[in-house]
């Protein structure tokens, strides 16, 4: 691993220092990693289309010498990002638009307020920024990322709040991005406090990868602020057990002590976590950190991230080898995002039926007939 002593200084625990000193150039990357020729080549070619940025903290988790390190694969450019693996012109129109631009779910739920996505009847996504601490190579919105990423201004935020206020059926608001925790506490508190004034908004959620890529962001001050507006929920995205570090666990502990439940939404990524062993180690590390494995997402069909996609059969194989082989609450729900919303993908345990009964099988493939009224 890269020695953290080479990176750390007295400002290491300051999340703003981490952002200000994020690695964005090949020269800076060379100072900390022994790059393979293909990685350097990818940096030049891919950088013409997609932005690169990684926090010093997340860089410190990478193996200095291994181009196939799972953290490295999530953050460093790869020439496969430029390949049209699925031949866009041959795809159905809704998939073609997704690959060419963004997650089809976002397009389906667009509103006349730029920062609001309203895909489901009772909940909305509130888009606060396109900025992220680290730009993940598998991101479904990578085409919108840039070093000059947009942060929603006060007038747009107020329009978003007005949209929610006018629709009493909205009971759940997800603050998203980019990563909403790249902006300061005052701005987050402005949004959360305004939402808490709306009696029909029951739940406020924050979707953030900062516990993984920038755990320093989860400060005691942030936690003290957010606990004033419960119920607040946070979902994050650990994709590999190497990401569940002492720093990450401290960030989680602070959130939990502030009364914030933390869930995890992994993405199934080829070459990173697409094995039973890795996924089992990940969910075990998460539950030991008191994080609930919530979703396992099938990787989105998005331009520049197609090479991360596995077959659905591989994802079902992983779930099948978790259920019954570990604690039930450690098994995430495997889902795929479509223009129709999130669709669960599960192994089939109902294997037949007959007059007055159903036939079931368990994780060991032992069968059982149960009465069916």
SEBATOR-303540 format. One record per residue (C-alpha): x, y negated, z. Coordinates in steps of 0.5 Angstrom, whole numbers. Layout:
REM SEBATOR-303540
<site u="X" v="Y" w="Z"/>
...
REM end
This chain:
REM SEBATOR-303540
<site u="0" v="0" w="0"/>
<site u="2" v="-7" w="-1"/>
<site u="5" v="-10" w="6"/>
<site u="0" v="-15" w="9"/>
<site u="6" v="-18" w="12"/>
<site u="8" v="-20" w="5"/>
<site u="1" v="-24" w="4"/>
<site u="-1" v="-26" w="11"/>
<site u="1" v="-32" w="15"/>
<site u="-2" v="-37" w="20"/>
<site u="-8" v="-38" w="16"/>
<site u="-10" v="-31" w="14"/>
<site u="-16" v="-31" w="18"/>
<site u="-19" v="-37" w="15"/>
<site u="-24" v="-36" w="10"/>
<site u="-23" v="-42" w="6"/>
<site u="-15" v="-41" w="6"/>
<site u="-17" v="-34" w="3"/>
<site u="-21" v="-38" w="-3"/>
<site u="-16" v="-43" w="-4"/>
<site u="-11" v="-38" w="-5"/>
<site u="-14" v="-33" w="-9"/>
<site u="-10" v="-30" w="-14"/>
<site u="-12" v="-32" w="-21"/>
<site u="-5" v="-31" w="-25"/>
<site u="-1" v="-25" w="-28"/>
<site u="5" v="-29" w="-25"/>
<site u="2" v="-29" w="-18"/>
<site u="-1" v="-22" w="-19"/>
<site u="6" v="-19" w="-20"/>
<site u="9" v="-22" w="-14"/>
<site u="5" v="-17" w="-10"/>
<site u="4" v="-11" w="-15"/>
<site u="8" v="-7" w="-20"/>
<site u="4" v="-7" w="-26"/>
<site u="4" v="-2" w="-31"/>
<site u="5" v="-5" w="-38"/>
<site u="-3" v="-3" w="-40"/>
<site u="-5" v="-7" w="-34"/>
<site u="-1" v="-13" w="-36"/>
<site u="-4" v="-13" w="-43"/>
<site u="-11" v="-12" w="-41"/>
<site u="-10" v="-18" w="-37"/>
<site u="-8" v="-22" w="-43"/>
<site u="-14" v="-20" w="-47"/>
<site u="-19" v="-19" w="-42"/>
<site u="-18" v="-26" w="-39"/>
<site u="-20" v="-29" w="-46"/>
<site u="-27" v="-26" w="-44"/>
<site u="-28" v="-25" w="-37"/>
<site u="-25" v="-29" w="-31"/>
<site u="-20" v="-26" w="-26"/>
<site u="-20" v="-28" w="-19"/>
<site u="-18" v="-23" w="-12"/>
<site u="-17" v="-26" w="-5"/>
<site u="-11" v="-24" w="-2"/>
<site u="-14" v="-20" w="3"/>
<site u="-17" v="-15" w="-2"/>
<site u="-11" v="-15" w="-6"/>
<site u="-7" v="-13" w="1"/>
<site u="-12" v="-6" w="0"/>
<site u="-9" v="-4" w="-6"/>
<site u="-3" v="1" w="-7"/>
<site u="3" v="-3" w="-10"/>
<site u="5" v="2" w="-15"/>
<site u="-2" v="6" w="-17"/>
<site u="-6" v="3" w="-23"/>
<site u="-11" v="8" w="-21"/>
<site u="-12" v="6" w="-14"/>
<site u="-20" v="5" w="-13"/>
<site u="-19" v="-2" w="-10"/>
<site u="-15" v="-4" w="-16"/>
<site u="-19" v="-1" w="-21"/>
<site u="-25" v="-5" w="-18"/>
<site u="-21" v="-12" w="-19"/>
<site u="-16" v="-12" w="-24"/>
<site u="-18" v="-13" w="-32"/>
<site u="-18" v="-6" w="-36"/>
<site u="-18" v="-7" w="-44"/>
<site u="-24" v="-2" w="-43"/>
<site u="-28" v="-8" w="-42"/>
<site u="-28" v="-10" w="-49"/>
<site u="-30" v="-4" w="-52"/>
<site u="-37" v="-3" w="-54"/>
<site u="-38" v="4" w="-52"/>
<site u="-46" v="4" w="-53"/>
<site u="-46" v="1" w="-60"/>
<site u="-50" v="-5" w="-58"/>
<site u="-54" v="-5" w="-65"/>
<site u="-57" v="2" w="-64"/>
<site u="-60" v="1" w="-57"/>
<site u="-67" v="-1" w="-56"/>
<site u="-68" v="-9" w="-55"/>
<site u="-69" v="-9" w="-48"/>
<site u="-62" v="-5" w="-47"/>
<site u="-59" v="-9" w="-52"/>
<site u="-61" v="-16" w="-49"/>
<site u="-58" v="-13" w="-42"/>
<site u="-51" v="-11" w="-45"/>
<site u="-50" v="-17" w="-49"/>
<site u="-52" v="-22" w="-43"/>
<site u="-54" v="-19" w="-36"/>
<site u="-58" v="-14" w="-32"/>
<site u="-65" v="-13" w="-35"/>
<site u="-68" v="-14" w="-28"/>
<site u="-66" v="-21" w="-28"/>
<site u="-69" v="-23" w="-35"/>
<site u="-75" v="-19" w="-33"/>
<site u="-76" v="-24" w="-27"/>
<site u="-74" v="-30" w="-30"/>
<site u="-79" v="-36" w="-28"/>
<site u="-79" v="-44" w="-30"/>
<site u="-74" v="-45" w="-23"/>
<site u="-67" v="-43" w="-25"/>
<site u="-65" v="-41" w="-19"/>
<site u="-71" v="-36" w="-17"/>
<site u="-72" v="-29" w="-20"/>
<site u="-79" v="-26" w="-19"/>
<site u="-79" v="-19" w="-21"/>
<site u="-83" v="-16" w="-15"/>
<site u="-90" v="-19" w="-13"/>
<site u="-88" v="-20" w="-6"/>
<site u="-81" v="-22" w="-6"/>
<site u="-76" v="-26" w="-10"/>
<site u="-69" v="-27" w="-11"/>
<site u="-66" v="-34" w="-9"/>
<site u="-60" v="-35" w="-13"/>
<site u="-55" v="-40" w="-10"/>
<site u="-49" v="-40" w="-14"/>
<site u="-45" v="-36" w="-19"/>
<site u="-38" v="-36" w="-15"/>
<site u="-35" v="-30" w="-12"/>
<site u="-29" v="-29" w="-7"/>
<site u="-27" v="-23" w="-12"/>
<site u="-30" v="-22" w="-19"/>
<site u="-31" v="-15" w="-19"/>
<site u="-30" v="-11" w="-26"/>
<site u="-37" v="-8" w="-25"/>
<site u="-41" v="-14" w="-24"/>
<site u="-48" v="-14" w="-28"/>
<site u="-47" v="-22" w="-28"/>
<site u="-40" v="-22" w="-30"/>
<site u="-41" v="-26" w="-36"/>
<site u="-43" v="-32" w="-32"/>
<site u="-37" v="-32" w="-28"/>
<site u="-32" v="-37" w="-29"/>
<site u="-27" v="-41" w="-24"/>
<site u="-32" v="-47" w="-25"/>
<site u="-38" v="-43" w="-23"/>
<site u="-44" v="-47" w="-21"/>
<site u="-47" v="-48" w="-14"/>
<site u="-54" v="-50" w="-14"/>
<site u="-55" v="-57" w="-12"/>
<site u="-60" v="-60" w="-7"/>
<site u="-65" v="-62" w="-12"/>
<site u="-65" v="-55" w="-15"/>
<site u="-65" v="-51" w="-8"/>
<site u="-71" v="-56" w="-6"/>
<site u="-75" v="-54" w="-13"/>
<site u="-74" v="-46" w="-11"/>
<site u="-76" v="-47" w="-4"/>
<site u="-83" v="-51" w="-7"/>
<site u="-84" v="-45" w="-11"/>
<site u="-84" v="-40" w="-5"/>
<site u="-88" v="-45" w="-1"/>
<site u="-93" v="-45" w="-7"/>
<site u="-94" v="-37" w="-7"/>
<site u="-96" v="-35" w="0"/>
<site u="-96" v="-27" w="-3"/>
<site u="-88" v="-28" w="-2"/>
<site u="-86" v="-25" w="4"/>
<site u="-79" v="-23" w="3"/>
<site u="-73" v="-28" w="0"/>
<site u="-66" v="-25" w="-2"/>
<site u="-61" v="-30" w="-2"/>
<site u="-56" v="-28" w="-8"/>
<site u="-51" v="-30" w="-13"/>
<site u="-45" v="-30" w="-15"/>
<site u="-44" v="-29" w="-7"/>
<site u="-48" v="-34" w="-3"/>
<site u="-43" v="-34" w="3"/>
<site u="-38" v="-37" w="-1"/>
<site u="-42" v="-44" w="0"/>
<site u="-41" v="-47" w="7"/>
<site u="-45" v="-46" w="13"/>
<site u="-49" v="-52" w="13"/>
<site u="-52" v="-51" w="6"/>
<site u="-54" v="-44" w="8"/>
<site u="-57" v="-46" w="14"/>
<site u="-61" v="-52" w="10"/>
<site u="-64" v="-46" w="6"/>
<site u="-65" v="-41" w="11"/>
<site u="-68" v="-47" w="16"/>
<site u="-73" v="-49" w="10"/>
<site u="-75" v="-42" w="9"/>
<site u="-77" v="-41" w="16"/>
<site u="-82" v="-47" w="16"/>
<site u="-86" v="-43" w="11"/>
<site u="-91" v="-38" w="15"/>
<site u="-91" v="-33" w="10"/>
<site u="-84" v="-32" w="9"/>
<site u="-83" v="-26" w="14"/>
<site u="-76" v="-23" w="12"/>
<site u="-70" v="-27" w="9"/>
<site u="-64" v="-22" w="6"/>
<site u="-57" v="-24" w="4"/>
<site u="-54" v="-20" w="-1"/>
<site u="-46" v="-21" w="0"/>
<site u="-40" v="-17" w="-1"/>
<site u="-36" v="-22" w="3"/>
<site u="-35" v="-16" w="9"/>
<site u="-31" v="-12" w="3"/>
<site u="-27" v="-17" w="0"/>
<site u="-27" v="-23" w="5"/>
<site u="-29" v="-21" w="12"/>
<site u="-26" v="-27" w="15"/>
<site u="-32" v="-31" w="12"/>
<site u="-36" v="-27" w="18"/>
<site u="-34" v="-32" w="23"/>
<site u="-37" v="-33" w="30"/>
<site u="-40" v="-40" w="28"/>
<site u="-44" v="-37" w="22"/>
<site u="-46" v="-31" w="26"/>
<site u="-49" v="-36" w="32"/>
<site u="-52" v="-40" w="26"/>
<site u="-56" v="-35" w="23"/>
<site u="-58" v="-31" w="29"/>
<site u="-63" v="-38" w="30"/>
<site u="-67" v="-35" w="24"/>
<site u="-69" v="-28" w="25"/>
<site u="-71" v="-24" w="22"/>
<site u="-65" v="-24" w="18"/>
<site u="-62" v="-18" w="14"/>
<site u="-55" v="-17" w="10"/>
<site u="-54" v="-12" w="5"/>
<site u="-47" v="-11" w="2"/>
<site u="-43" v="-7" w="-2"/>
<site u="-37" v="-2" w="0"/>
<site u="-36" v="3" w="-6"/>
<site u="-30" v="7" w="-3"/>
<site u="-28" v="9" w="4"/>
<site u="-21" v="5" w="3"/>
<site u="-25" v="-2" w="4"/>
<site u="-28" v="0" w="11"/>
<site u="-22" v="-3" w="14"/>
<site u="-21" v="-6" w="21"/>
<site u="-22" v="-13" w="19"/>
<site u="-29" v="-11" w="15"/>
<site u="-31" v="-7" w="22"/>
<site u="-30" v="-13" w="26"/>
<site u="-34" v="-17" w="21"/>
<site u="-40" v="-12" w="21"/>
<site u="-39" v="-12" w="29"/>
<site u="-40" v="-20" w="29"/>
<site u="-46" v="-19" w="25"/>
<site u="-49" v="-13" w="29"/>
<site u="-48" v="-17" w="35"/>
<site u="-52" v="-23" w="33"/>
<site u="-58" v="-18" w="31"/>
<site u="-57" v="-18" w="24"/>
<site u="-58" v="-11" w="21"/>
<site u="-53" v="-9" w="16"/>
<site u="-54" v="-4" w="10"/>
<site u="-50" v="-2" w="4"/>
<site u="-51" v="-2" w="-3"/>
<site u="-46" v="2" w="-7"/>
<site u="-45" v="3" w="-14"/>
<site u="-43" v="9" w="-17"/>
<site u="-37" v="8" w="-21"/>
<site u="-33" v="13" w="-25"/>
<site u="-26" v="14" w="-23"/>
<site u="-27" v="11" w="-16"/>
<site u="-33" v="14" w="-12"/>
<site u="-36" v="19" w="-17"/>
<site u="-34" v="25" w="-13"/>
<site u="-38" v="29" w="-7"/>
<site u="-31" v="28" w="-3"/>
<site u="-30" v="21" w="-4"/>
<site u="-38" v="19" w="-3"/>
<site u="-38" v="23" w="4"/>
<site u="-32" v="20" w="7"/>
<site u="-35" v="13" w="5"/>
<site u="-42" v="14" w="8"/>
<site u="-39" v="17" w="14"/>
<site u="-34" v="11" w="15"/>
<site u="-40" v="7" w="14"/>
<site u="-44" v="10" w="19"/>
<site u="-39" v="10" w="24"/>
<site u="-38" v="2" w="23"/>
<site u="-46" v="2" w="24"/>
<site u="-48" v="0" w="17"/>
<site u="-54" v="4" w="14"/>
<site u="-52" v="7" w="7"/>
<site u="-58" v="4" w="3"/>
<site u="-58" v="5" w="-4"/>
<site u="-53" v="8" w="-9"/>
<site u="-54" v="5" w="-15"/>
<site u="-53" v="8" w="-22"/>
<site u="-48" v="3" w="-26"/>
<site u="-52" v="-2" w="-30"/>
<site u="-52" v="-2" w="-37"/>
<site u="-48" v="-9" w="-38"/>
<site u="-43" v="-11" w="-43"/>
<site u="-36" v="-10" w="-40"/>
<site u="-38" v="-5" w="-35"/>
<site u="-40" v="1" w="-39"/>
<site u="-34" v="5" w="-38"/>
<site u="-36" v="5" w="-30"/>
<site u="-42" v="9" w="-32"/>
<site u="-43" v="16" w="-30"/>
<site u="-48" v="21" w="-32"/>
<site u="-54" v="21" w="-28"/>
<site u="-53" v="29" w="-27"/>
<site u="-47" v="27" w="-23"/>
<site u="-50" v="22" w="-19"/>
<site u="-56" v="27" w="-17"/>
<site u="-50" v="32" w="-16"/>
<site u="-47" v="28" w="-11"/>
<site u="-54" v="26" w="-7"/>
<site u="-55" v="34" w="-7"/>
<site u="-49" v="35" w="-4"/>
<site u="-50" v="30" w="1"/>
<site u="-57" v="32" w="3"/>
<site u="-57" v="38" w="8"/>
<site u="-49" v="37" w="9"/>
<site u="-49" v="31" w="13"/>
<site u="-54" v="26" w="17"/>
<site u="-60" v="25" w="14"/>
<site u="-59" v="17" w="15"/>
<site u="-52" v="17" w="12"/>
<site u="-55" v="19" w="5"/>
<site u="-57" v="13" w="1"/>
<site u="-63" v="13" w="-4"/>
<site u="-60" v="14" w="-11"/>
<site u="-63" v="9" w="-16"/>
<site u="-63" v="6" w="-23"/>
<site u="-65" v="-1" w="-25"/>
<site u="-69" v="-2" w="-31"/>
<site u="-73" v="-8" w="-34"/>
<site u="-79" v="-4" w="-30"/>
<site u="-75" v="-5" w="-23"/>
<site u="-71" v="0" w="-19"/>
<site u="-73" v="7" w="-20"/>
<site u="-71" v="13" w="-15"/>
<site u="-67" v="19" w="-18"/>
<site u="-67" v="25" w="-14"/>
<site u="-66" v="32" w="-14"/>
<site u="-72" v="36" w="-15"/>
<site u="-74" v="40" w="-8"/>
<site u="-81" v="42" w="-11"/>
<site u="-80" v="47" w="-15"/>
<site u="-87" v="50" w="-17"/>
<site u="-94" v="51" w="-14"/>
<site u="-100" v="56" w="-15"/>
<site u="-107" v="57" w="-12"/>
<site u="-107" v="54" w="-5"/>
<site u="-99" v="53" w="-4"/>
<site u="-93" v="49" w="-6"/>
<site u="-86" v="52" w="-7"/>
<site u="-80" v="49" w="-4"/>
<site u="-73" v="50" w="-4"/>
<site u="-68" v="47" w="1"/>
<site u="-60" v="44" w="0"/>
<site u="-58" v="52" w="0"/>
<site u="-63" v="54" w="-5"/>
<site u="-67" v="58" w="-1"/>
<site u="-74" v="58" w="-3"/>
<site u="-81" v="57" w="1"/>
<site u="-88" v="57" w="0"/>
<site u="-92" v="52" w="4"/>
<site u="-100" v="52" w="4"/>
<site u="-102" v="46" w="0"/>
<site u="-109" v="43" w="2"/>
REM end
